[in-house]
Amino acid sequence: MNFDAFFEGRPELKRLALFLYYLALVLTLVFLYGRGDFSTPPFVYQEF
Amino acid sequence: MISGPIGTLDASPAAPKKAGAADLVPTSPGAPPPAPPAKLSGGHSHLIFLCSAVLLAGAFITGGYFWARDIQERRLHTAAPEFCDAKLHGVALIREALSRPDTLVFFGSSELIPDVPMKGVDFFSDSPTGFTMFPVGKAGTTALSVLQKLGGAAEQLAGKKLVLSLSPSFFQSEEVDAKYFEGNSSKLQIKEFLWSDRFSAELKRDVSEEILKYPKVMEGDWTLEFTLRRWAAGSPSNRFLLTLIRPYAALDRMVARLQDHIEAGFALNGMTANDGAGRFRPKRGKALRWDDLFRTAEQQSKVLAAKSRKRPIKVVRARGTWDRQFAVKMRKAQEWRDFELVLRLLKEAGAKPLVMSMPLHADVLEAQGVSETGRLAYGERLQEMVRRYGVPLVYFADHESDPVFFVDQNDHIGSKGWWYYNKVLDDFYHDKLGKSPIAKEIP
C-alpha cells in the first residue's frame, strides 16, 4: 500500500496516523517491559 | 531504526541525508524543482509526533502512579491477610503500612498461613483497640528475608514500633535451606537497602556477604550483582565504582518503584475485603475481655487438636543424650548471624522493635534426646542477643509442653498461641508490655 498516495491531500489524517503510530509503539513498549518483576526462584515449603 | 506502516516517512538517520542530498543538486532548466519544504521537515515531524506520543504515554503512567497511590492509601488493609507478590516482594505496601500510626507491622513466617480462629490479622482487623495488624511474611521467611523487607523501607522505620516473630526451628540447624531465602528474595528490596543512606557501609558489607551465598537471587540482574559484590569487597576502589553507577542505579530503582506502585495498585484493586464471616473479629469500641477470650481460644485449640493429624512421635534417643549435639548445632546456626544483622539494621534505622519467639516443641525434642536443660540454650542465647541491642523480648518458654499452643508439630501456632500473641501485640502497641524479658503467664 502506498501510504504517501493515501495521505496525499489529507495532512490532518496523516498527522493523526503518525501520532497514533508512535503512541501505539510507546504504549506497546511500556506494556511489554513495564510490568514489575517480582519473580523469585522456585520454592516449595514442605512443612505443612 | 523505526519501521512501520508509514514507511516513506523514515525517521532513521538516513532521512535527513536524503533531504540534504536533494538540496545540493544544482538546478538546471530541465531539472525537476527541489523538494517542497514540507518534505524536508519530514524527520522533524516524526520527532514531534514521537515526543507527543512519549508525553502522552508519560501522562498515562503518571496518572497510573497517582491512581495506584490513591488505592494504596484507601485499601491497604485489604492486603493485610494476603500473601501476594506485590505485598511481600515489593516496597510500596510495606512502606505504606509502616508509615501509618494505627498499623502494627508484624514480620513473621509460616505461622501466618494456617487459618485458625483468633489469628492476629483477623483479630485486629476491625481495629478493636485502635490499631490493626499488618502481617508481612510467608512460609520460609528467615531472618535474611525479613532484613531485606525492613531494609527496603528504611525511611519509615525511624521511631516506628514493629514486631519480629521468630520460628525456633530456623535456629536448630547450621544452614537454613537455601530455597527459603531464594523463594522469599526481592531484588527491589535488596537494592533499596543497599542504596539507602540510612545504613552504614559495614552493615551493607556484612549483608552483601550473606546474600552473595545465594547466586540465584541475582540471576538476570547485573546491577544487583555488581552492587552486592562492590559492597562486599568494601575497598575504596569498590566504593568509587559504586559512586560511578549511582545515577544508573537510581534510575533503575525509580523504574522498579513505579512498577511496584502500579503492581500494588492492580493487586489491591483485584482484592475483595473479607466480610469476616466465620472469623473471630472483635468489633471496635467494645472493651476486650481477655479472660473470656482466653477460654474461647483454649476451647478452639482443643477442637483443632482433636481434628489435627499429628504424627506419633518416635523416641529415637534417651533423654539428655543429645543435649551437647543440639547445643553445638544451635550455636553454629547461620540464622543467628542473620538475626543479628536484622537487629543491627533496626538499631541503625532507629526503629522500636519487639521480638517474639514461639516456644520449642518439647515433645519432639525430648524424643530426639534433648532434655529440658539442653533446651534452655535457645532462650539464653536469644535473650543475650536481644539484650545487647536493647530490644524487648517475649519468649513463650513456659509453653513448650503445652499440647495446644501449636496447631501442629511445626512452628505454626494455634488459637491459644494466637491469644498470647494478640495480648502481647496489644500491650506492646499501647505501651503496656511488662518489664520482664521473658513472658511467663500473662493472664
Interface residues (C-beta under 8 A of the other chain):
Chain A: M1 F3 D4 F7 K14 R15 A17 L18 F19 Y21 Y22 L23 L25 V26 L27 V30 G34 R35 G36 D37 F38 S39 T40 P41 P42 F43 V44 Y45 E47 F48
Chain B: I2 G4 P5 I6 G7 T8 L9 S45 H46 F49 L50 S52 A53 V54 L56 A57 F60 I61 D85 A86 H89 G90 S110 I113 P114 A139 G140 S169 K179 Y180 E182 G183 N184 S185 S186 K187 L188 K216 V217 E219 A256 Q259 D260 I262 E263 D408 N410 H412
